[in-house]
Each structure stands twice: as structure tokens, then as C-alpha cells.
Amino acid sequence: MTTLTEMAVEVLATSDGRAKCALSRHHAETWFAARAAGTPIPVGTALPPDHPARPAQPELLAPRDVPRRRPGSPLGRIALLHAVAHIELNAVDLHWDMIARFGHIAFPLGFYDDWVKAAAEESNHFNLICDCLERMGSHYGALPAHRGMWQAASDTAGDLFGRLAVVPMVLEARGLDVTPGMIEIFRKAGEDHAIAALEVIYAEEVGHVAYGSKWFNWLCGRDGLDPKERFHALVRQYFHGALKPPFNEEKRAEAGLPPDFYWPLADEIKPPPFAG
């Protein structure tokens, strides 16, 4: 019988972005249908690849080498959406990788429900942004992209605490800070299709950050650890960048991230990219 972790590895091994997301959504539907029928798919264990399969394009560059474009111009807005598409595709893999890589840890099935749902939503986000790019005469792969997006996964491959702290609770939380500004850029340009896509992403990313906070706190409770102290230590250990205000305190609080988690790190560590 196929297990959830085997399904996760199948997604990670699929290179084409649209095909990866179609398979991701299919596996999510299969998982939830089995759960609803009272016959849950076994979680199992599997060995994920060190790096997920990727399409031949976009060309992946070091962050400093990715061309900067002004978002006020049409080409700049295409570049901004292209960067978002790249982030969303990486987020699909990040969530399935967490399922595959840490399937040996005993969790309630709700843990898998949350991350399968998040992966399916990230797949939809990628498709929405790709649709926007195509409406604007471009496509995912037309521009270079950031090759460092998988660094957080590599750094935390053996540490689930670190993965939850850095990916949903830092990188995805960054999306809550920057997405309102992106929406305003497209609002000024009158590009309603992009506004609609980004508003879906903004609403659903709150849930993804919340899943990270919930399961990080669950692990800390299981092990008798102070969540705030553990979070601060892990971000200092694994995060290569800076937590930089302004922070979207309202949405972060909605996602279960109180200010005393991130403000003490703000003066220590350049603004991060966001994931998903």
C-alpha cells in the first residue's frame, strides 16, 4: 500500500512546476478522502531527496546576482510575480519534505492533515501566480530566480524544531509582513487578477504560520521546553539573515506568534525572503 511519505517523495521527485502541483493536490485529495472514509493512509517512512526535482528553467542565481527591477513598471511587476511563483513552488516542496523527512516521529494525524492542506494550498498559489504571469505575457521560468530558497530546508534536514521555527515561523511569517505592500503595488496598476491571487495567498498564509506555531509549541510541551527560548536559540542557530520591522503584528498574532518571539531578534539578525 502507498504511504503518505511515499506520496510526498513522489511530489518531490516531479520536476515540472504545474505537474508537481497537480500531483500535490491529487495526493492531498486522496489523503483527505481516506481520512473522511475512516481508512487513513499509513504515514510510513521514506527517504526524501536532498533537493527536490526542478524544471530546467528558471536559471537559479545567487541572491546578489538576481536582477533588481522597479515594481512600478510592467516588467517590474512581472518580476515580482515571478519571484512569488518561485517562492510558492519551493513552499510546496518544503511542506511535502517535512512530511517525508520527519515521518518517523510520532505525531497525531492532525499534524499531517495540517501540512498536507498547506501543501495543497501552496500548489494552488503557484498556479494562481502562473496564471497571472501568463495573462501578462510571461511564464514561470522566463526570468532568473533565487537559488538559496532551499537553504533553510538543507540546514534543518535533521532538526524538526529548527524546520518549524525557520520555515513557517520566520520565512512564511515574513510573507504576512510584505504581502499587503505587494497588493498595493498591483492595486495602483489596476491589475485585478494579481490582486485577487495575492489576497488568496495572504489569507491562507496565516494558517500556514499558525500550523508552524501550533506544532512547535506541541513539541516544546512534549519535551518540557520553553517555546520562546527555544525559538530564539533556533533562529540564531539556523537563520542566515535579519528579522527586520515593520512586522504585521495583527496577522502574526492571529497566527500564534506573539511580539516577544520576534522583536528580541529584530536588532540582531537583513530582511529575510518569505516562503509560501
C-alpha positions in Angstrom: 0.0 0.0 0.0 1.2 3.5 -0.8 2.1 5.6 2.3 1.8 9.3 2.8 5.6 9.7 3.0 5.9 7.8 -0.4 3.3 10.2 -1.8 5.4 13.1 -0.5 8.6 11.8 -2.2 6.7 11.4 -5.5 5.8 15.1 -5.4 9.4 16.0 -4.5 10.7 13.9 -7.5 8.4 15.7 -10.0 10.3 18.5 -11.8 7.7 20.4 -13.8 6.0 23.0 -11.7 2.5 22.6 -12.9 2.8 18.8 -12.8 4.2 18.9 -9.3 1.3 21.0 -8.1 -1.3 18.8 -9.8 0.2 15.7 -8.1 0.4 17.6 -4.8 -3.3 18.5 -5.0 -4.2 14.9 -6.1 -2.4 13.4 -3.2 -4.0 15.8 -0.8 -7.4 14.9 -2.1 -6.6 11.2 -1.7 -5.3 11.7 1.9 -8.4 13.6 3.0 -10.8 11.3 1.2 -9.3 8.3 3.1 -9.5 10.2 6.3 -13.1 11.0 5.8 -13.9 7.4 5.0 -12.3 6.3 8.3 -9.5 4.4 6.5 -6.5 6.7 6.8 -3.5 6.1 4.6 -0.5 4.9 6.7 2.1 7.6 7.2 5.0 5.2 6.8 8.6 6.3 6.4 10.5 7.3 3.2 13.8 8.8 2.2 13.3 12.2 0.5 15.9 13.6 -1.9 18.4 16.2 -0.6 17.0 18.6 -3.2 13.6 18.4 -4.9 13.4 18.0 -8.7 13.2 21.3 -10.6 12.4 22.3 -14.1 15.3 23.3 -16.4 14.1 27.0 -16.1 14.3 29.3 -14.4 18.0 29.8 -14.1 18.9 29.8 -10.4 21.3 32.5 -9.3 22.9 33.6 -6.1 20.7 36.2 -4.4 23.1 39.1 -5.2 23.0 38.2 -8.9 19.2 38.2 -9.4 18.4 41.3 -11.4 16.5 44.0 -9.5 13.5 45.6 -11.3 11.3 48.5 -10.2 7.9 47.2 -9.3 6.3 50.3 -10.7 6.9 49.2 -14.3 5.1 46.4 -16.1 8.3 44.4 -16.3 9.0 45.0 -12.6 5.6 43.7 -11.7 6.2 40.6 -13.8 9.5 40.1 -12.0 7.7 40.5 -8.6 5.1 37.9 -9.5 7.8 35.6 -10.9 9.6 35.8 -7.6 6.4 34.9 -5.8 5.8 31.9 -8.1 9.3 30.7 -7.2 8.6 31.0 -3.5 5.3 29.2 -3.8 6.8 26.3 -5.7 9.5 26.0 -3.1 6.8 26.1 -0.4 5.1 23.1 -2.0 8.3 21.1 -1.7 9.0 22.4 1.8 5.7 21.1 3.2 6.0 17.7 1.5 9.6 17.4 2.5 8.6 17.9 6.1 6.1 15.1 5.9 8.6 12.8 4.2 11.6 13.7 6.2 10.0 13.5 9.7 7.5 10.8 9.2 9.4 8.6 11.7 8.3 11.0 14.5 5.1 10.0 16.3 2.6 12.8 15.7 -1.2 12.9 15.9 -2.7 12.6 12.4 -3.7 16.3 12.7 0.0 17.2 12.1 -0.2 15.5 8.7 -3.7 17.0 8.0 -2.2 20.5 8.5 0.8 20.1 6.3 -1.0 18.2 3.5 -3.6 21.0 3.5 -0.8 23.6 3.4 1.0 21.9 0.5 -2.3 21.7 -1.5 -2.9 25.5 -0.8 0.7 26.3 -1.9 0.1 24.3 -5.1 -3.0 26.5 -5.8 -0.9 29.6 -5.0 1.7 28.6 -7.6 -1.0 28.0 -10.2 -2.7 31.3 -9.5 0.5 33.3 -9.9 1.4 31.4 -13.0 -2.0 32.2 -14.5 -1.3 35.9 -13.7 2.2 35.7 -15.4 0.6 34.1 -18.5 -2.0 36.9 -18.6 0.8 39.4 -18.6 2.6 37.6 -21.5 5.2 35.8 -19.4 5.5 32.5 -17.6 7.4 30.9 -14.7 10.9 30.2 -15.9 11.1 33.3 -18.0 13.4 35.1 -15.5 16.2 34.1 -13.2 15.3 33.1 -9.7 16.9 32.9 -6.2 18.8 29.6 -5.7 19.0 30.0 -2.0 15.3 29.1 -1.3 16.1 25.5 -0.3 18.9 26.6 2.1 16.5 26.5 5.1 15.4 23.0 4.3 19.0 21.8 4.0 20.1 23.5 7.2 17.2 21.9 9.2 17.2 18.5 7.5 17.9 16.8 10.8 16.0 19.1 13.1 12.2 19.3 13.1 12.3 22.0 15.8 14.5 24.1 13.5 12.4 23.4 10.4 9.2 24.6 12.2 11.0 27.7 13.6 12.7 28.8 10.4 10.3 27.9 7.7 6.7 28.7 8.8 7.6 30.9 11.9 10.2 33.1 10.2 10.1 32.8 6.4 6.3 32.4 6.0 5.7 34.9 8.7 7.7 37.4 6.5 5.1 36.9 3.8 2.5 38.3 6.2 4.6 41.5 6.5 5.3 42.1 2.8 2.2 40.9 1.0 0.0 43.9 1.8 2.6 46.1 0.1 2.6 43.9 -2.9 -1.2 44.0 -3.1 -1.0 47.8 -3.1 1.5 47.8 -6.0 -0.9 45.9 -8.2 -3.9 47.9 -6.9 -2.2 51.1 -8.1 -1.6 49.4 -11.5 -5.3 48.2 -11.7 -4.2 44.6 -12.2 -7.2 42.9 -10.5 -6.1 39.3 -11.4 -2.9 39.8 -9.4 -4.7 41.4 -6.5 -7.1 38.5 -6.3 -4.3 35.9 -6.3 -2.3 37.7 -3.7 -5.3 38.2 -1.4 -5.9 34.4 -1.5 -2.2 33.8 -0.6 -2.3 36.4 2.2 -5.4 34.9 3.8 -4.1 31.3 3.6 -0.5 32.0 4.7 -1.8 33.0 8.1 -2.9 29.4 8.6 0.5 28.0 7.5 2.3 30.2 10.1 -0.3 29.1 12.6 0.4 25.4 11.8 4.1 26.0 12.5 3.4 27.8 15.8 1.0 25.1 16.9 3.3 22.2 16.3 6.4 24.0 17.5 4.6 24.6 20.8 3.3 21.0 20.8 6.9 19.7 20.5 8.1 22.1 23.2 5.3 20.9 25.5 6.1 17.3 24.9 9.7 17.9 25.8 9.2 20.3 28.6 10.9 23.2 26.8 10.2 26.9 26.9 8.9 27.7 23.4 10.1 31.3 23.3 13.6 30.5 24.5 13.8 27.5 22.1 12.6 29.6 19.2 15.2 32.3 19.8 18.0 29.8 20.1 17.0 28.0 16.8 16.6 31.2 14.8 20.0 32.3 16.0 21.4 28.9 15.0 19.8 28.4 11.6 18.6 31.6 10.2 21.0 33.5 7.9 19.6 36.9 7.7 17.8 39.5 9.8 14.3 39.9 11.2 13.5 43.4 10.2 10.5 45.5 11.1 7.9 46.6 10.3 6.1 43.5 11.4 2.5 42.7 10.7 1.7 42.3 14.3 -2.0 41.7 13.8 -1.6 38.8 11.4 1.3 37.4 13.3 -0.8 37.4 16.5 -3.6 35.7 14.6 -1.1 33.0 13.6 0.0 32.5 17.2 3.2 34.5 17.0 3.4 37.0 19.9 5.7 40.0 19.7 8.1 38.7 22.3 9.0 35.9 19.9 10.3 38.1 17.1 11.0 41.6 18.4 14.0 40.5 20.5 15.6 39.1 17.3 14.9 42.2 15.2 18.1 44.1 16.1 20.4 41.0 15.9 19.7 39.4 12.7 18.7 41.9 6.8 15.2 41.3 5.9 14.5 37.6 5.0 12.7 36.4 1.9 9.4 34.7 2.7 8.4 31.2 1.8 4.9 30.4 0.6 
